[in-house]
Amino acid sequence: MKNLAKLFVIAILFFYSCDKNEYEYQNTALTVNDLYTYCETNGKHPCSEPLNHEGESVTVIGYYSLSNLGFNLTGNTFIFYNAPEVGSINTEITILGDAKSVFDKISDFIRENNIGDHVKLKVRGTIVGHDLPINGACSRGLFLEIDSSSAVRLN
């Protein structure tokens, strides 16, 4: 009987420890500003040197500007702002999967909630760095990549 009770407890622990949803959000989410602090980048990180936490998956809360609608950038990217002002600190998010489904989901959020110029979103993505050569110098920029529309939620 003791062995059966132990087996039952182990089964319950195993059940609750399994990740059922790849995009289940953690209790802690970072703002875009916090993301820069978390990666310890101030725009002076040397090229070819990985950012702190590069490759990790994080949840970031920020603002999507309606000026992003209509694939204004390259069709699979959008700017994610720290605050509802367009001039606030930001990062670029690249959609690796079906970009149309991501933009459709955001458009649905906007339409269903009668939102102003910005919509507050929670995005689950992977931290990536890209070398940014500027005027003979080079620094490593901070970006996020997401896989699909399931990585985007209304906050």
Backbone torsions as a table, in degrees:
resi	resn	phi	psi	omega
1	MET	NA	-37.5	178.3
2	LYS	-63.0	-40.8	-179.8
3	ASN	-64.5	-37.3	178.5
4	LEU	-65.9	-40.1	177.8
5	ALA	-65.1	-42.3	178.1
6	LYS	-63.0	-42.6	179.8
7	LEU	-62.6	-40.6	178.7
8	PHE	-63.0	-44.7	178.6
9	VAL	-63.2	-43.3	179.2
10	ILE	-63.0	-41.4	180.0
11	ALA	-63.0	-41.1	179.0
12	ILE	-65.2	-45.3	178.8
13	LEU	-61.3	-42.3	179.4
14	PHE	-63.2	-44.0	-179.4
15	PHE	-59.2	-45.1	-178.1
16	TYR	-77.6	-18.6	179.6
17	SER	-88.3	-15.6	179.2
18	CYS	-69.7	139.0	178.0
19	ASP	-87.8	103.0	-177.2
20	LYS	-79.5	-27.4	-175.6
21	ASN	-131.2	117.2	-177.4
22	GLU	-56.8	-30.6	-176.9
23	TYR	-108.0	28.0	175.1
24	GLU	-69.7	126.4	-172.9
25	TYR	-78.9	139.9	176.3
26	GLN	-72.3	165.5	177.9
27	ASN	-68.4	-27.8	-177.4
28	THR	-105.1	125.0	175.7
29	ALA	-121.3	147.2	-179.6
30	LEU	-98.2	148.3	166.7
31	THR	-80.8	170.6	177.1
32	VAL	-60.9	-41.3	177.9
33	ASN	-61.2	-45.4	177.5
34	ASP	-60.6	-34.5	179.3
35	LEU	-61.0	-43.1	177.9
36	TYR	-63.8	-40.4	177.4
37	THR	-65.6	-43.8	179.9
38	TYR	-58.8	-38.8	-180.0
39	CYS	-87.8	-1.4	179.4
40	GLU	50.9	48.2	177.8
41	THR	-116.9	137.8	178.7
42	ASN	-128.3	24.7	-178.6
43	GLY	82.5	4.1	-178.9
44	LYS	-121.5	17.6	179.3
45	HIS	-72.4	128.8	-176.1
46	PRO	-61.9	144.3	176.3
47	CYS	-60.8	155.6	178.1
48	SER	65.4	-3.4	177.4
49	GLU	-102.0	121.7	-176.7
50	PRO	-59.3	144.4	174.3
51	LEU	-68.4	155.8	171.5
52	ASN	-61.1	133.2	178.9
53	HIS	70.8	11.1	176.8
54	GLU	-59.6	134.7	-178.6
55	GLY	94.6	-12.3	178.8
56	GLU	-80.7	154.2	176.2
57	SER	-94.5	132.1	-178.3
58	VAL	-137.3	159.7	172.3
59	THR	-107.8	128.8	-177.0
60	VAL	-126.8	134.3	175.6
61	ILE	-103.5	131.4	179.4
62	GLY	-165.1	-165.5	-174.2
63	TYR	-120.6	135.6	174.4
64	TYR	-101.4	125.9	-179.9
65	SER	-88.7	140.5	178.5
66	LEU	-61.9	-18.5	176.4
67	SER	-66.8	-14.7	175.6
68	ASN	-76.6	-18.4	-175.8
69	LEU	-59.3	147.9	176.4
70	GLY	83.0	25.6	177.3
71	PHE	54.4	49.7	-176.3
72	ASN	-64.4	-24.1	-178.2
73	LEU	-91.7	-114.4	-177.5
74	THR	-102.4	7.5	179.5
75	GLY	100.1	-24.1	178.9
76	ASN	-130.7	19.8	179.8
77	THR	-135.0	155.9	170.4
78	PHE	-151.1	159.4	179.9
79	ILE	-90.8	135.4	-178.8
80	PHE	-117.9	117.2	-171.6
81	TYR	-97.1	150.9	176.3
82	ASN	-72.3	-35.0	-177.8
83	ALA	-135.2	166.9	-177.2
84	PRO	-69.1	-1.1	176.1
85	GLU	-89.0	133.1	-177.8
86	VAL	-59.5	-29.5	-178.9
87	GLY	-80.4	-0.7	-177.5
88	SER	-71.9	164.3	178.2
89	ILE	-54.8	143.9	-174.9
90	ASN	-150.1	169.6	172.0
91	THR	-139.2	158.6	178.3
92	GLU	-95.8	135.6	177.2
93	ILE	-109.9	128.9	177.2
94	THR	-104.5	133.0	178.5
95	ILE	-97.4	116.1	-177.3
96	LEU	-82.3	-27.4	-178.2
97	GLY	-95.4	-138.9	-177.5
98	ASP	-76.0	97.4	-177.5
99	ALA	-62.9	-36.4	-178.7
100	LYS	-59.9	-40.8	-179.5
101	SER	-66.0	-34.3	177.5
102	VAL	-67.1	-49.3	-179.4
103	PHE	-66.0	-34.3	175.9
104	ASP	-64.3	-41.6	179.6
105	LYS	-63.5	-43.9	178.4
106	ILE	-65.0	-41.2	177.6
107	SER	-60.8	-39.0	177.1
108	ASP	-63.5	-41.9	176.8
109	PHE	-56.7	-46.4	-176.6
110	ILE	-65.1	-46.9	-178.2
111	ARG	-64.8	-44.1	-175.8
112	GLU	-72.3	-25.1	-173.7
113	ASN	-111.4	4.6	177.2
114	ASN	46.7	57.0	-174.4
115	ILE	-89.5	153.3	178.8
116	GLY	-70.8	-132.1	-175.4
117	ASP	-81.0	-17.9	-177.5
118	HIS	-133.9	148.4	175.0
119	VAL	-121.5	133.2	179.9
120	LYS	-85.6	123.5	-176.5
121	LEU	-123.6	160.0	171.2
122	LYS	-117.1	122.9	-175.1
123	VAL	-122.0	133.5	176.3
124	ARG	-107.0	118.4	-177.2
125	GLY	-150.3	179.3	-179.2
126	THR	-105.1	133.8	177.9
127	ILE	-73.9	127.6	176.4
128	VAL	-131.7	154.5	176.2
129	GLY	-120.1	144.5	175.8
130	HIS	-131.4	138.5	177.0
131	ASP	-72.1	133.9	-177.8
132	LEU	-124.1	90.0	178.0
133	PRO	-70.7	128.3	-179.1
134	ILE	-139.8	121.8	175.8
135	ASN	48.4	48.4	177.6
136	GLY	81.2	-9.7	176.5
137	ALA	-106.6	175.3	-179.7
138	CYS	-150.0	136.4	173.5
139	SER	-136.3	160.1	-177.9
140	ARG	-94.9	121.8	-179.6
141	GLY	-90.3	153.2	-178.9
142	LEU	-100.3	127.9	-179.4
143	PHE	-138.2	165.7	173.7
144	LEU	-122.0	148.4	172.8
145	GLU	-123.5	138.2	174.9
146	ILE	-123.3	155.1	-176.5
147	ASP	-90.9	-38.1	-172.3
148	SER	-159.3	179.9	180.0
149	SER	-66.6	-19.3	177.9
150	SER	-68.6	-12.3	178.8
151	ALA	-85.0	-3.2	-176.2
152	VAL	-119.0	129.6	177.1
153	ARG	-136.6	152.1	173.9
154	LEU	-72.9	135.3	179.9
155	ASN	-96.4	NA	NA
